[in-house]
């Protein structure tokens, strides 16, 4: 089972994502390091365990926050680029709120795995035309907000549009320390048994991870449980055996 640490970047620092309430995210408070600087956080996570992947959410890009000094939108592109250069053996997954092919091409220059989040698309046509036809390496995130699924229904219901790797993003469970949305994950896994399904949101500890593994979930995206030391190196290693 793949365990993928998550960092959420906002205005150049790592913040604590909680229940999808992006307007009120605060700088991360971690038991792994006193810092909220991105490179310090990545280093601390890799000291805990030699993770092979890292998920980065660029909240400036996702929220289309304007750059106060220019007419363009702000992002954390340069920080993500620095992380990728510092850790060339780390496979980095990036959600930058991509909603069209121009944005896809821009972020592709980082040589990371790009995530297409369903919340960014109003139609299946917009989704299909947001990446080059030759691309098969992107990851789909099916986004479930506190008020339900966000995105084209066709994308949720028809696996023809899915790449091999699919994240089930339960934002109401993110940072809440209340457990995963096991009912939703089980339902989707039963309908899409040949896909690699990743759980995002709600993992509290190793018991939750073993439950996910038992229903065939391929991996889990985790932040809070790592920073609160609810998962040890030994426990993380045991899941990969």
BAFI-3210 file (N, C-alpha, C; in Angstrom, 3 decimals, decimal comma, padded with zeros to 6 digits):
// residues 241
n [1|2|3|4|5|6|7|8|9|10|11|12|13|14|15|16|17|18|19|20|21|22|23|24|25|26|27|28|29|30|31|32|33|34|35|36|37|38|39|40|41|42|43|44|45|46|47|48|49|50|51|52|53|54|55|56|57|58|59|60|61|62|63|64|65|66|67|68|69|70|71|72|73|74|75|76|77|78|79|80|81|82|83|84|85|86|87|88|89|90|91|92|93|94|95|96|97|98|99|100|101|102|103|104|105|106|107|108|109|110|111|112|113|114|115|116|117|118|119|120|121|122|123|124|125|126|127|128|129|130|131|132|133|134|135|136|137|138|139|140|141|142|143|144|145|146|147|148|149|150|151|152|153|154|155|156|157|158|159|160|161|162|163|164|165|166|167|168|169|170|171|172|173|174|175|176|177|178|179|180|181|182|183|184|185|186|187|188|189|190|191|192|193|194|195|196|197|198|199|200|201|202|203|204|205|206|207|208|209|210|211|212|213|214|215|216|217|218|219|220|221|222|223|224|225|226|227|228|229|230|231|232|233|234|235|236|237|238|239|240|241]
n.u [000,844|000,545|001,723|001,195|002,477|001,051|001,292|000,005|000,142|000,127|000,508|003,265|003,882|003,447|000,264|-002,366|-004,684|-008,160|-011,179|-011,868|-012,227|-011,023|-010,607|-009,857|-007,539|-004,671|-001,140|000,811|001,042|003,337|004,470|006,751|008,520|009,400|008,960|007,130|007,920|008,152|010,366|011,525|009,438|009,136|011,637|011,444|009,331|010,513|012,512|011,060|010,095|011,090|009,508|008,155|006,574|005,075|002,440|001,337|-000,648|-001,406|-002,677|-003,056|-003,114|-005,245|-007,403|-007,456|-006,242|-005,483|-002,463|-001,085|000,788|000,840|-001,095|-001,687|-002,548|-001,685|000,732|002,461|004,567|007,417|008,359|007,520|008,969|011,555|011,471|011,221|013,668|015,426|014,813|015,174|014,525|012,069|008,726|006,519|003,254|001,016|-001,539|-002,844|-005,120|-005,849|-007,607|-007,723|-006,069|-003,878|-003,018|-002,344|-000,149|001,654|002,222|003,224|005,855|007,303|007,828|006,362|003,772|000,656|-002,411|-005,808|-008,508|-011,882|-013,518|-012,806|-014,007|-016,727|-018,034|-017,974|-016,751|-015,043|-013,218|-012,100|-010,758|-008,756|-006,254|-003,443|-004,082|-002,264|-001,388|-001,183|-000,569|-001,601|-003,384|-006,565|-008,694|-011,474|-013,662|-015,092|-016,927|-017,955|-020,659|-021,165|-020,460|-018,375|-018,290|-018,439|-021,108|-020,856|-018,185|-017,862|-019,487|-018,811|-016,316|-014,801|-013,599|-011,565|-008,151|-005,537|-004,939|-006,748|-007,920|-009,924|-011,233|-012,124|-013,117|-014,493|-013,594|-010,923|-008,223|-009,845|-009,680|-011,436|-011,800|-011,991|-013,975|-015,342|-017,527|-018,123|-015,676|-015,587|-017,786|-017,024|-014,685|-015,705|-017,098|-015,098|-012,909|-010,517|-008,955|-006,441|-007,132|-007,072|-007,249|-008,209|-008,237|-009,086|-007,630|-006,582|-004,763|-002,806|-004,713|-006,867|-005,603|-005,075|-007,673|-008,468|-006,696|-007,689|-010,017|-009,104|-008,003|-005,569|-003,736|-003,023|-003,537|-002,023|-001,829|-002,352|-002,222|000,416|001,855|000,987|002,170|000,860|001,371|003,958|007,351|007,811|005,220|004,371|006,165|005,343|003,016|003,790|004,720]
n.v [-001,205|002,192|005,002|008,335|011,366|014,614|018,014|021,245|024,180|027,630|030,885|030,537|029,098|026,148|025,025|024,042|021,949|021,708|020,180|021,252|023,987|026,373|029,127|029,616|028,321|027,712|028,322|025,330|023,321|021,306|018,228|017,220|019,140|022,524|024,353|025,938|026,145|025,113|023,432|022,624|021,180|019,074|017,848|017,012|015,170|013,208|012,394|011,064|008,872|007,051|008,150|007,613|009,087|012,345|014,478|017,573|020,344|023,242|025,889|028,558|028,517|026,717|028,103|030,242|032,674|036,082|037,701|040,264|042,007|041,844|041,316|038,716|035,385|034,179|031,715|028,769|027,888|028,169|027,285|024,627|023,710|023,986|022,087|019,754|019,750|019,567|017,090|014,794|012,092|011,754|011,185|013,537|014,608|016,936|019,194|021,798|023,159|022,867|023,664|023,866|023,319|025,006|025,659|023,083|022,492|024,466|023,663|021,185|021,501|021,171|018,523|016,759|014,662|015,406|016,451|016,268|017,835|017,142|019,208|021,436|021,495|022,149|020,692|017,546|017,772|019,942|018,825|016,712|018,117|019,363|018,354|017,037|014,752|012,715|012,319|010,177|010,105|011,639|012,189|011,546|013,380|012,827|014,932|015,434|017,591|019,141|019,504|017,585|015,767|017,428|018,474|017,297|015,031|012,900|012,326|011,216|008,981|007,461|005,360|005,304|007,678|007,827|007,948|005,566|005,960|007,125|009,502|009,629|012,252|013,325|016,003|016,905|015,226|015,754|016,549|016,343|014,270|012,138|009,717|007,756|008,046|005,410|004,068|005,364|004,943|002,137|001,631|002,873|001,464|-001,103|-000,667|000,022|-001,847|-002,403|-000,186|001,961|003,043|005,806|006,932|009,968|011,945|011,872|009,744|008,333|006,694|003,633|001,603|002,526|002,554|-000,165|-001,045|000,257|-000,970|-003,558|-003,468|-003,114|-000,668|001,266|003,147|005,854|009,278|011,439|013,774|015,176|013,001|012,242|014,544|014,775|012,669|010,195|008,028|005,747|005,145|002,400|001,351|002,418|001,177|-001,473|-001,619|-001,685|-004,136]
n.w [000,000|-000,856|000,843|000,952|001,706|002,329|001,396|001,797|000,090|000,612|-000,245|-000,123|002,188|004,272|005,047|007,365|006,264|006,683|006,688|004,218|004,384|003,003|003,221|005,789|006,496|008,465|009,231|009,289|012,198|013,451|014,863|013,929|013,091|013,888|011,983|009,267|006,747|003,364|002,383|004,783|005,910|004,057|004,349|007,033|006,895|005,309|006,977|008,864|007,395|004,466|002,132|-001,145|-002,786|-003,035|-002,343|-003,481|-002,905|-004,497|-003,206|-003,845|-006,651|-007,054|-005,946|-007,605|-006,901|-007,108|-008,128|-006,289|-007,336|-010,062|-013,091|-013,282|-012,046|-008,795|-007,708|-006,459|-007,930|-008,221|-005,761|-005,712|-007,863|-006,796|-004,730|-006,260|-007,577|-005,463|-004,459|-006,441|-006,757|-005,751|-006,406|-007,426|-006,915|-008,174|-007,501|-009,064|-009,582|-012,260|-015,212|-017,912|-021,105|-021,487|-018,914|-018,099|-019,783|-018,933|-016,242|-016,743|-017,374|-015,103|-014,740|-013,134|-011,689|-012,772|-011,329|-012,055|-010,898|-010,215|-009,340|-010,744|-013,198|-015,336|-017,195|-018,990|-021,418|-021,088|-019,312|-020,864|-022,846|-021,490|-021,311|-023,180|-025,890|-026,100|-023,552|-020,788|-018,215|-016,181|-013,052|-011,754|-009,642|-007,804|-006,446|-003,364|-001,652|001,510|000,930|-000,944|-004,069|-006,430|-009,685|-013,147|-013,631|-015,381|-015,281|-012,796|-012,956|-015,212|-015,969|-018,220|-018,738|-016,960|-015,814|-014,918|-012,224|-009,501|-007,272|-004,399|-003,064|-000,050|001,236|003,477|005,417|005,642|007,706|009,943|011,690|012,057|010,867|007,800|004,756|004,480|003,411|000,969|-000,351|-000,506|-002,156|-004,578|-005,162|-005,613|-007,962|-009,665|-009,976|-011,296|-011,244|-009,745|-006,705|-004,562|-001,247|000,248|002,992|006,337|007,542|010,532|011,815|011,961|012,003|010,463|008,005|007,540|007,311|004,960|003,201|003,291|001,800|-000,691|-001,412|-003,013|-002,111|000,238|000,993|003,226|005,910|008,531|010,432|010,205|010,971|013,572|014,740|014,751|013,325|012,974|011,818|011,721|011,582|009,141|007,438|007,707|006,280|003,688|003,116]
ca.u [000,000|001,322|001,389|001,656|002,287|000,440|001,514|-000,850|000,893|-000,633|001,384|004,651|004,101|002,589|-000,861|-003,101|-005,985|-009,158|-012,576|-012,099|-012,518|-009,760|-010,468|-009,403|-006,378|-003,603|000,156|000,856|001,722|003,776|005,357|007,970|009,396|008,786|008,845|006,071|008,535|007,967|011,528|011,689|008,384|009,487|012,777|010,965|008,552|011,431|013,224|010,152|009,975|011,559|008,385|008,526|005,731|004,648|001,318|001,350|-001,781|-001,098|-003,971|-003,174|-003,534|-006,562|-008,420|-007,333|-005,948|-004,768|-001,185|-001,283|001,799|000,672|-002,461|-001,816|-002,893|-000,521|000,907|003,669|005,319|008,860|008,630|007,358|010,133|012,695|011,324|011,492|015,105|016,120|014,528|014,913|014,020|010,730|007,665|005,665|001,927|000,662|-002,859|-002,722|-006,397|-005,833|-008,947|-007,628|-004,823|-002,774|-002,519|-001,724|001,163|002,499|002,666|003,947|007,286|007,933|008,101|005,687|002,515|-000,380|-003,724|-006,962|-009,559|-013,212|-014,141|-012,398|-014,634|-018,183|-018,571|-017,042|-015,996|-013,950|-012,230|-011,433|-009,895|-007,830|-004,934|-003,143|-004,581|-001,170|-001,051|-001,852|000,113|-002,222|-004,166|-007,884|-009,196|-012,919|-013,697|-016,325|-016,932|-018,940|-022,017|-021,298|-019,543|-018,231|-017,745|-019,391|-021,593|-020,334|-016,826|-018,018|-020,242|-018,298|-014,880|-014,124|-012,848|-010,589|-006,807|-005,368|-004,865|-007,878|-008,012|-011,246|-010,915|-013,242|-012,638|-015,129|-012,845|-009,525|-007,816|-010,865|-009,317|-012,684|-011,893|-012,185|-015,317|-015,165|-018,689|-017,910|-014,514|-015,974|-018,693|-016,270|-013,756|-016,485|-017,480|-013,896|-011,952|-009,240|-008,237|-005,735|-007,910|-006,360|-008,120|-007,688|-009,079|-009,623|-006,810|-006,163|-003,664|-002,540|-005,931|-007,588|-004,875|-005,307|-009,053|-008,440|-005,989|-008,530|-011,049|-008,440|-007,537|-004,173|-002,883|-003,701|-002,906|-002,093|-001,086|-002,501|-001,759|001,878|002,361|000,635|002,891|-000,074|001,902|005,401|008,093|007,600|003,860|004,355|006,917|004,585|001,965|004,393|005,207]
ca.v [000,000|003,426|006,073|009,551|012,565|015,760|019,376|022,264|025,432|028,874|032,056|030,162|028,301|024,970|025,279|022,872|021,818|021,142|020,116|021,987|025,404|026,937|030,527|029,740|027,475|028,368|027,648|024,007|023,093|019,925|017,654|016,771|020,308|023,781|025,219|025,742|026,361|023,891|022,543|022,060|020,178|017,902|017,191|016,362|014,004|012,174|011,882|010,109|007,671|007,324|008,139|007,645|010,085|013,498|015,203|019,004|021,140|024,675|026,499|029,807|028,164|026,079|029,112|031,328|033,902|037,056|038,223|041,713|042,807|041,714|041,021|037,255|034,684|033,757|030,285|028,370|027,160|028,176|026,459|023,225|023,429|023,834|020,787|018,702|019,760|019,131|015,667|014,281|010,719|011,803|011,408|014,588|014,798|018,346|019,728|023,247|023,687|022,913|023,615|023,959|022,737|025,959|025,451|021,756|022,598|025,263|022,874|020,009|021,804|020,787|017,085|016,126|014,034|016,422|016,002|016,997|017,747|017,276|020,471|022,505|021,321|022,299|019,737|016,490|018,277|020,771|017,903|015,964|019,022|020,063|017,716|016,521|013,396|011,749|012,179|009,134|010,060|012,464|011,525|012,163|013,513|013,011|015,814|015,440|018,674|018,886|019,486|016,537|015,702|018,619|018,168|016,699|013,720|011,893|011,988|010,367|007,760|006,714|005,139|005,455|008,938|007,797|007,362|004,408|006,369|007,987|009,899|009,979|013,350|013,616|017,205|017,024|014,386|016,197|017,253|016,282|013,188|011,432|008,498|007,902|007,804|004,026|003,680|005,891|004,268|000,760|001,671|003,196|000,360|-002,206|-000,299|000,291|-002,750|-002,485|001,081|002,219|004,034|006,401|007,611|011,239|012,542|011,172|008,682|008,675|005,852|002,420|000,793|003,029|002,150|-001,588|-001,166|000,646|-002,024|-004,760|-003,327|-002,997|000,684|001,158|004,057|006,870|010,581|011,721|014,917|015,384|011,852|012,247|015,679|014,535|011,450|009,091|006,934|005,604|004,576|000,951|001,100|002,749|000,126|-002,718|-001,558|-001,861|-005,515]
ca.w [000,000|-000,946|001,776|000,281|002,528|001,654|001,885|001,190|000,013|000,467|-000,104|000,126|003,395|004,406|005,943|007,841|005,611|007,585|006,248|002,987|004,645|002,536|003,604|007,174|006,759|009,217|009,086|009,890|013,469|013,301|015,874|013,247|012,944|014,331|010,815|008,279|005,446|002,576|002,345|006,124|006,087|003,243|005,001|008,255|006,494|004,820|008,147|009,490|006,570|003,094|001,199|-002,559|-003,439|-002,251|-002,952|-003,176|-003,366|-004,587|-002,907|-004,603|-008,006|-006,995|-005,647|-008,582|-006,166|-007,938|-007,667|-006,069|-008,039|-011,507|-013,500|-013,363|-010,820|-008,026|-007,507|-005,739|-008,949|-007,972|-004,580|-006,121|-008,703|-005,896|-004,068|-007,244|-007,850|-004,249|-004,247|-007,796|-006,725|-005,172|-007,393|-006,868|-007,481|-007,982|-007,831|-009,232|-010,053|-013,730|-015,808|-019,372|-021,605|-021,305|-017,553|-018,072|-020,426|-018,043|-015,098|-017,234|-017,456|-013,835|-014,768|-012,008|-012,098|-012,584|-010,886|-012,557|-009,894|-010,821|-008,942|-011,661|-014,511|-015,373|-018,166|-019,365|-022,571|-020,562|-018,752|-021,932|-023,623|-020,594|-021,361|-024,524|-026,151|-025,920|-022,135|-020,018|-016,929|-015,149|-012,012|-011,568|-008,275|-007,699|-005,282|-002,580|-000,679|002,571|000,363|-001,940|-005,210|-007,257|-010,999|-014,089|-013,213|-016,300|-014,844|-011,626|-013,254|-016,365|-015,785|-019,513|-018,699|-015,864|-015,953|-014,048|-010,820|-009,153|-005,866|-003,868|-002,156|000,853|001,923|004,793|006,347|005,694|008,921|010,984|012,616|012,355|010,083|006,363|004,220|004,035|002,614|-000,376|-000,936|-000,815|-003,306|-005,792|-005,441|-006,175|-009,324|-010,467|-009,334|-012,013|-011,110|-008,500|-005,974|-003,427|-000,285|000,756|004,010|007,489|008,138|011,898|012,254|011,205|011,878|009,288|006,801|007,317|006,830|003,539|002,467|003,252|000,766|-001,978|-001,715|-003,436|-001,362|001,033|001,130|004,666|006,447|009,973|011,223|010,187|011,761|014,974|015,124|014,958|012,513|013,153|010,691|011,723|011,096|007,706|006,749|007,748|005,257|002,369|003,027]
c.u [000,872|000,808|002,014|001,411|001,797|000,956|000,638|-000,120|-000,047|000,309|002,783|004,916|003,142|001,507|-001,537|-004,485|-006,961|-010,549|-012,872|-012,401|-011,288|-009,530|-009,864|-008,244|-005,284|-002,275|000,185|001,578|002,059|004,636|006,658|008,996|008,656|008,475|007,579|006,585|008,504|009,156|011,781|010,666|008,709|010,628|012,337|010,160|009,461|012,348|012,367|010,136|010,430|010,434|008,872|007,729|005,415|003,541|001,398|000,099|-001,371|-002,421|-004,145|-003,716|-004,942|-007,660|-008,389|-007,128|-005,099|-003,456|-001,320|-000,321|001,677|-000,797|-002,724|-002,257|-001,618|-000,464|002,201|004,592|006,801|009,233|008,537|008,533|011,369|012,651|011,687|012,973|015,896|015,965|014,174|014,343|012,611|009,716|006,658|004,360|001,505|-000,770|-002,730|-004,007|-006,511|-007,250|-008,929|-006,236|-003,633|-002,166|-001,820|-000,310|002,137|003,074|003,429|005,449|008,031|008,318|007,594|004,455|001,391|-001,714|-004,788|-008,101|-010,923|-013,862|-013,842|-013,112|-016,153|-018,833|-017,527|-016,191|-014,819|-012,841|-011,418|-010,443|-008,875|-006,436|-004,694|-003,632|-003,518|-000,853|-001,869|-001,357|-000,568|-003,031|-005,482|-008,211|-010,698|-013,178|-015,075|-016,189|-017,914|-020,382|-022,163|-020,291|-019,565|-017,576|-018,803|-019,817|-021,036|-018,943|-016,869|-018,567|-019,635|-016,785|-014,103|-013,218|-011,723|-009,216|-006,687|-005,431|-005,933|-007,892|-009,477|-010,995|-012,153|-012,848|-013,280|-014,382|-011,395|-009,262|-008,769|-010,588|-010,534|-012,847|-012,208|-013,646|-015,329|-016,330|-018,523|-016,771|-014,850|-016,850|-017,930|-015,320|-014,486|-016,852|-016,266|-012,731|-010,586|-008,404|-007,494|-006,455|-007,137|-007,356|-007,442|-008,688|-009,488|-008,780|-006,276|-004,938|-003,607|-003,787|-006,745|-006,917|-005,062|-006,738|-009,127|-007,787|-006,871|-009,616|-010,436|-008,013|-006,020|-003,233|-003,698|-002,860|-003,111|-001,290|-001,151|-001,923|-000,238|002,428|002,039|001,285|001,946|000,319|003,415|006,039|007,840|006,218|003,763|005,060|006,111|003,511|002,494|004,901|004,169]
c.v [001,245|004,458|007,356|010,760|013,736|017,051|020,327|023,592|026,614|030,039|031,675|029,366|027,108|025,275|023,964|022,864|021,137|021,318|020,985|023,457|026,228|028,385|030,699|028,791|028,291|027,658|026,338|024,051|021,619|019,492|017,152|017,893|021,544|024,706|024,929|026,038|025,052|022,933|021,896|020,957|018,912|017,133|016,432|015,108|012,863|011,649|010,846|008,781|007,996|007,210|008,260|008,683|011,220|014,210|016,662|019,646|022,609|025,424|027,862|029,519|027,573|027,112|030,296|032,677|034,834|037,465|039,736|042,592|042,749|041,476|039,510|036,676|034,236|032,237|030,036|027,561|027,057|027,325|024,984|022,801|023,180|022,487|019,657|018,613|019,241|017,623|015,007|012,866|010,628|012,072|012,378|014,682|016,234|018,610|021,241|023,836|023,767|022,762|023,753|023,501|023,695|025,802|024,101|021,822|023,384|024,407|021,630|020,249|021,432|019,307|016,410|015,401|015,006|015,789|016,896|016,775|018,012|018,610|021,612|022,459|021,399|021,327|018,680|016,927|019,127|019,889|017,236|016,840|019,756|019,444|017,152|015,088|012,339|011,481|011,079|009,104|010,891|011,594|012,272|012,224|013,763|013,702|015,850|016,490|018,322|018,819|018,482|016,634|016,996|018,246|017,578|015,308|012,606|011,436|011,060|008,995|006,883|006,568|005,191|006,676|008,924|007,338|006,204|004,778|007,412|008,230|010,165|010,983|013,709|014,800|017,401|016,229|014,857|016,967|017,143|015,202|012,363|010,152|008,771|007,659|006,406|003,559|004,125|005,153|002,835|000,707|001,908|002,065|-000,829|-001,929|-000,168|-000,548|-002,783|-001,212|001,143|003,371|004,487|007,151|008,889|011,823|011,577|010,100|009,139|007,897|004,571|001,553|001,222|002,565|000,669|-001,850|-000,820|-000,435|-003,251|-004,669|-003,037|-001,602|000,644|002,024|005,087|008,138|011,055|012,969|014,927|014,243|011,752|013,349|015,539|013,268|010,301|007,872|006,910|005,049|003,081|000,595|001,365|001,672|-001,168|-002,757|-001,802|-003,275|-006,409]
c.w [000,000|000,068|001,237|001,178|001,682|002,258|001,081|001,254|-000,202|000,748|000,379|001,379|003,397|005,429|006,321|007,197|006,562|007,006|005,029|003,160|004,306|002,961|005,000|007,511|007,439|008,969|009,869|011,239|013,518|014,468|015,269|013,104|013,430|013,162|010,016|006,871|004,650|002,597|003,708|006,379|005,308|003,889|006,245|007,937|006,048|005,925|008,881|008,739|005,147|002,068|-000,241|-003,337|-002,471|-003,020|-002,517|-003,752|-003,341|-004,421|-003,559|-006,001|-008,014|-006,798|-006,607|-007,892|-007,023|-007,283|-007,500|-006,857|-009,559|-011,822|-013,555|-012,025|-010,112|-007,946|-006,740|-006,645|-008,591|-006,768|-004,932|-007,001|-007,837|-005,177|-005,025|-007,572|-006,652|-004,028|-005,588|-007,820|-006,144|-006,284|-006,792|-007,651|-007,175|-008,413|-007,859|-009,815|-011,555|-014,284|-017,326|-019,813|-021,460|-019,916|-017,445|-018,648|-019,554|-016,923|-015,520|-017,295|-016,177|-013,794|-013,487|-012,548|-011,763|-012,228|-011,507|-011,575|-010,501|-010,489|-009,924|-013,014|-014,411|-016,340|-018,480|-020,549|-022,113|-019,996|-019,860|-022,695|-022,762|-020,575|-022,752|-024,691|-025,895|-024,454|-021,473|-018,575|-015,842|-014,179|-011,879|-010,084|-008,346|-006,369|-004,626|-001,490|000,444|002,055|-000,775|-003,078|-006,007|-008,578|-011,903|-013,623|-014,089|-015,879|-013,627|-012,011|-014,344|-016,268|-017,099|-019,515|-017,662|-016,334|-014,968|-012,569|-010,517|-007,644|-005,526|-002,748|-001,329|001,722|003,291|005,847|006,529|006,990|010,080|012,016|013,026|011,542|008,621|005,976|003,609|003,166|001,160|-001,070|-001,337|-002,060|-004,599|-006,150|-006,059|-007,632|-010,252|-009,946|-010,009|-011,893|-009,779|-007,788|-004,739|-002,540|000,201|001,748|005,101|008,130|009,495|012,356|011,465|011,043|010,663|008,000|006,506|006,841|005,350|002,693|002,292|002,192|-000,609|-002,371|-001,928|-002,607|-000,612|001,088|002,565|005,011|007,976|010,800|011,250|011,095|013,246|015,532|015,505|014,121|012,671|011,882|010,590|011,185|009,586|006,909|006,657|006,671|003,853|002,163|002,335]
res [x|x|x|x|x|x|x|x|x|x|x|x|x|x|x|x|x|x|x|x|x|x|x|x|x|x|x|x|x|x|x|x|x|x|x|x|x|x|x|x|x|x|x|x|x|x|x|x|x|x|x|x|x|x|x|x|x|x|x|x|x|x|x|x|x|x|x|x|x|x|x|x|x|x|x|x|x|x|x|x|x|x|x|x|x|x|x|x|x|x|x|x|x|x|x|x|x|x|x|x|x|x|x|x|x|x|x|x|x|x|x|x|x|x|x|x|x|x|x|x|x|x|x|x|x|x|x|x|x|x|x|x|x|x|x|x|x|x|x|x|x|x|x|x|x|x|x|x|x|x|x|x|x|x|x|x|x|x|x|x|x|x|x|x|x|x|x|x|x|x|x|x|x|x|x|x|x|x|x|x|x|x|x|x|x|x|x|x|x|x|x|x|x|x|x|x|x|x|x|x|x|x|x|x|x|x|x|x|x|x|x|x|x|x|x|x|x|x|x|x|x|x|x|x|x|x|x|x|x|x|x|x|x|x|x|x|x|x|x|x|x]
***
